[in-house]
Amino acid sequence: MATERILIIKLGALGDIVRTEGVLHDIRAHHRQAEITVMTTPAYEYIFRRCPWVDDIFLDPRDSRWNLSRMLLLGRRLKQRQWDRVYDLQNVGRTTFYRFLFFRGIPWSGADLWLAPFTGGKRLSPLAHAANQLAEAGVPTRHTLHPDLSWMADNVDELLHGAGVKGDFIALIPGCSANHPEKRWPYYRDLAELLLAQKRQVVTILGPDEEEMRDCLPGIILTGPGEYLPLFQLAGVLKKAAFVVGNDTGPSHIASHLGRPGLVLFSDHAPAAMTDIERGGLTAVERANLGDIPVTEVFEKIPG
């Protein structure tokens, strides 16, 4: 009997990808003997290469849908693989376009773009929606609501030792995409100073969009082989943190799905309830304007 070929579509972004770890696990458990391929963008290939629930990667450069020659090339590449079933975890206009252009006649688990996020008039969180989608496809959802990114975390003992980190530490994630400055809480320097005054160890994790913060934040700023920590080392650091304080950004979602306790600070850009980030000991603090969250409120929520 030929091996069943399953295609899962998940194009981005980082927070969304790490959140779907449990969905991938459930699909793998349901299709134990299948060859499972994830269709994603080049930026996230390395994550799925490590994911234990995936066998192969199909790269989508996300060319313009109006570029006929590129769409024809993508269609030829897809049709060469002879898929038996598709799970669309992106559920956007692009993937609906792909369905009707490239996957006619192939069993498809996806969503009505207008009705999918709602049940009985109530908006669902992304993971609740994913659980509904899998249930409709007959896939048991043991892991969907409980992502576990432990496989993503490198051993960082040597890295921490080299940076002078000893014992418990508090990890700060003060950045986010430069496209969303409204998601950046402005008082990380003040918070770090309060923690250091209490003799707490503070470890700050910066990304490429936070270069201007490097010289103004006290405590230890971790770097990897280059200027910034590679993602799997970043996950390893977060896994060892005693507590995490961060903005609504990909690394904070990784901390959540590693089961770390902490606080994530949300503006009105998106409600925390719609991100599935609150779990275990990690909770959200929300204000329409992040500048309205005083440093004392955050500091007092960090256990001594």
DAURRA-V982295 format. One line per field, one symbol per residue. ss: DSSP state (a for helix, b for strand, c for the rest). burial: 1 if it has 16 or more other C-alpha atoms within 10 Angstrom, else 0. Layout:
ss = ???
burial = ???
This chain:
ss = ccccbbbbbccccaaaaaacaaaaaaaaaaccccbbbbbbcaaaaaaaaacccccbbbbccccccccaaaaaaaaaaaacccccbbbbccccaaaaaaaaaaccccbbbccccccccbbccbbccaaaaaaaaaaacccccccccccccaaaccccaaaaaacccccccbbbbcccccccaaaccccaaaaaaaaaaccccbbbbccaaaaaaccccccbbbccccccccaaaaaaaaaaccbbbbbccaaaaaaaaccccbbbbbcccccaaaccccbccbbbbbcccaaaccaaaaaacccc
burial = 0000111111100111111111111111100001111111100110010010111111100000000000100100010000111111111000110010011000011110000110000001111111111100001110111111100111010011000010001111111110000111111101111010000111111110000000001111111000011011111111111111111111111111111111111110000100111110011101000100101001100000
